[in-house]
Amino acid sequence: QVQLVESGGGLVQPGGSQRLSCAASGSIFSLNVMGWYRQAPGKQRELVATINSIGTTNYADSVKGRFTISRDNAKNTVYLQMNSLKPEDTAVYYCRFEDVLRKFVSWGQGTQVTVSS
């Protein structure tokens, strides 16, 4: 199993920036995909961005050009740099780890991001 610990959420003003981090620990094989999802009140959880172990990225259209996902494989950590934040980005952000070969998924506990003046 893989455990995920997220950090970096909080309150930020519209137009501001924030960086989320997610550190993975446990039985980590090299072929994996890490990513960020978010869930706003009353809405379903949605994909924000993913990055695989060779650095290929995928973004939701709503965050393209504003958010950047990256990872440090030596530290088993994934980051989400969020710029030009909007009130509609307010949500609980969840880190996700997918082991491609062993076919299991782990989720972090979630971190609240609130964009408000």
NORPEBEL-V48583 format. One record per backbone hydrogen bond with DSSP energy under -1.0 kcal/mol. CO is the residue of the C=O (numbers start at 1). NH is the residue of the N-H. If there is no record, write none. Layout:
co & nh
CO & NH
CO & NH
This chain:
co & nh
1 & 27
3 & 25
5 & 23
7 & 21
10 & 114
12 & 116
13 & 16
16 & 85
18 & 82
20 & 80
21 & 7
22 & 78
23 & 5
25 & 3
26 & 28
30 & 32
31 & 100
32 & 53
33 & 98
34 & 51
35 & 96
36 & 48
36 & 49
37 & 94
38 & 46
39 & 92
40 & 43
46 & 38
48 & 60
49 & 36
50 & 58
51 & 34
52 & 55
56 & 52
58 & 50
60 & 63
63 & 66
63 & 67
66 & 83
68 & 81
70 & 79
72 & 77
76 & 24
77 & 72
78 & 22
79 & 70
80 & 20
81 & 68
82 & 18
85 & 15
86 & 89
87 & 90
91 & 113
92 & 39
93 & 111
94 & 37
95 & 108
96 & 35
97 & 106
98 & 33
99 & 103
104 & 99
106 & 97
111 & 93
112 & 10
113 & 91
114 & 12
